[in-house]
Amino acid sequence: MKLSHLVFGVSCLFAAQAASAQPVDLPIAPATTDSYPGGFKVIKTKSGPVYATKDGVTLYGMDMRTLIRFGPDPAVYCQEECQKVWQPMLAPEGMKPNIAYPRGFTAPPPPSGQASRPPANANASIGPDGLYLNQRAPDWTVIRGANGPQWVYKGWHLVFIRKGDQPGSTAHDGADQLTWNTLKFRPPVPRITAPQTVATAFMDGGYVLTHKDGRALFTGSCKKACTDWKPLTAPAAGRGIGEWTVSSAGDAPQWFYRGKPVYVGAALESAAPVPANGKVLRP
């Protein structure tokens, strides 16, 4: 699903976020939507899924947090020598920037009949210039870069491609001391209706169901000694919730998911902790 234009109603102060921003050497946070601008797509690479152009050339984010020390506006950092190797991904003609460094993001127009739109979260407020304050950035916004309105991902990652790159290449990930990073795609965290002990985690390119302490949840059939097969126990008076039901057929009440018994595995590090004949559960 793609966006032909932005309809975002969130904002953020760059300066306020700098102190609490995610360190540049950590993975980009999960997407908040599976929509993205027209002309972009998600492709699979050896290092995982990344955003790319329609021709499959990997998108890179120029992490502006690494460049603040070089000038007052890192959005215009990439000029002359930089642009000999990096090509900015400009926004479509007529699209105006809706982010201004370091002030924030443009507040959305109020609904008909309302004087102003309420903040996007309890910690946000609208400044006198119509910009949201203390609000995290949406996935895709537009800023005025060195060549005009340009795409930004997550508020800090100015979007470029490496000139001459072959489709699917990620050779420049982490270049220039983590200034340039592939725009890795991690799907939005799924919303689940499940027992309180159940959570989700991202593993092997997708989300899996886990115990809240991180242990993998799996199902299957064990016919021999099953020391690694620990039933996910349910409360004695537990009731079903969503696709989860409770079975009292065993020694203790056990959760079933979509009609299958649920077991708890070892620490969630890879698929290995799950028994060979067990199947990891996914939302």
Secondary structure by P-SEA (a helix, b strand, c coil): cccccccccccccccccccccccccccccccccccccccbbbbbcccccccccccccbbbbcccccccccccccccccccccccccccccccccccccccccbbbbbcccccccccccccccccccccccccccccccccccccccccbbbbcccccccccccccccccccccccccccccccccccccccccccccccccccccbbbbbcccbbbbbbbbbcccccccccccccccccccccbbbbcccccbbbbcccccccccccccccccccccbbbbcc
